[in-house]
Amino acid sequence: MNSSYRQATRVLHGTQSHRGKSEPVAMPIYQSSTYLFPDTDAMEDCIVRGIRNQHEYVRFGNPTQDRLNERLALLEGAEEALVFSSGMAAITTAILSAVSPGDEILAPHTLYGQTLNFLRKGLPEEYGIRPRFVSLEDLSDLERHVTPETKLVYLESPTNPNLMVVDLARVADQAKGLGIRTMIDNTFATPINQQPIDLGIDIVVHSATKYLGGHSDLLAGVVAGSEDFLKRCHERMHMYGPTLDPFAAFLLLRSLMTLEVRVMRQNANAMALAEFLKAHSGVSRVHYPGLADDPFHETAKKQMRGFGGMVTMVIDGDFEDAKRMVNHLDLCLNATSLGGVETLVSIPVISSHAWQTPEELALARVTPEMIRFSVGLEAVEDIIADADQALHEAMH
Ligand SMILES: *Cc1c(COP(=O)(O)O)cnc(C)c1O
């Protein structure tokens, strides 16, 4: 395959030439838990000597997953990638592969709920690994906040639900100078809008349940990074067993084929919705890094090719008004999760941030008047009209 083909082409076709081959165009589902060996020598080579030139057992991988891993690595510009049975399986495996008992992890307060839970409780109580939380601003001055035990900086950007943006090249550069690994959850941006490895970040994780899957019908996760690091993740996957099921692997691979076109449309729809909401008298603030006067616009412009499909508005009223607006939506669906083809709307304080204390909400800068949109692929005029009528109903 011509190596000068663009990323979008390589994600569809892989890196091997199709010329002269007779094979199915669509990757089949290998719905088999085990694989036949031609003879006992081959079995001995594979199982005893670890020369893995064929598949043996589904927990260690199968051809559908291999294809998926290859395409995900191409998307993220990583040496290797590995799929998992959920985003949390990928995140916990990646973190446990990056740190050891006694180590510290530096992270901002604005993380996905279960990731926060893992850092705050799971890691210290079960593994003797401590988190050190800082504000997003503190990340630009890493040296002042790390200790000799800090072995990992863990990030999300843009953040949920405020869509704050971290200067990734800056953090990566400082961490490298200090000999500290960096890991980012790239779920919100997608590799279409942001390629953290290109900016110097070491490891990328995803909840593929969101944009990568894109149709609100599967659960999966991804880790992407260096060959060495992925080897450590592989070992843990074999041991703990959070392997992706072959059917979900098939669905996810199919979804990746349309990732770029979906994300481009979601970027455009989100921008139009953000501009509409910003001009609306019933809205006191819109968080969207694509808006020219958003405080994170300049940083986002530097490191993102598109600004994403997530938009958060603050209603010019109280929590009851926010709930009224969501209850009057007709087209946009009131559901958690994000990244699907349909527009989903949720109020963070009763969904993604439901279990946080008032102090934690303040640190994460989340308020009850916030309404989060995961903008879908509908005609944007219809999304806007629905938001407009629901705002009108809420305010009268
Ligand atoms: C949903 C989500 C996760 C968790 O992923 P699952 O696939 O639900 O396990 C992690 N990070 C972010 C940013 C998410 O949105």
The ligand as a Gaussian input file, in Angstrom:
#p B3LYP/6-31G(d) Opt

LIG

0 1
 C      -17.840000       7.060000      29.234000
 C      -16.497000       7.541000      29.564000
 C      -15.558000       6.711000      30.192000
 C      -15.895000       5.285000      30.623000
 O      -16.043000       4.453000      29.521000
 P      -16.967000       3.129000      29.504000
 O      -16.876000       2.695000      28.094000
 O      -18.352000       3.523000      29.945000
 O      -16.351000       2.161000      30.454000
 C      -14.292000       7.212000      30.424000
 N      -13.960000       8.481000      30.084000
 C      -14.827000       9.308000      29.484000
 C      -14.407000      10.693000      29.132000
 C      -16.117000       8.874000      29.204000
 O      -17.000000       9.716000      28.626000

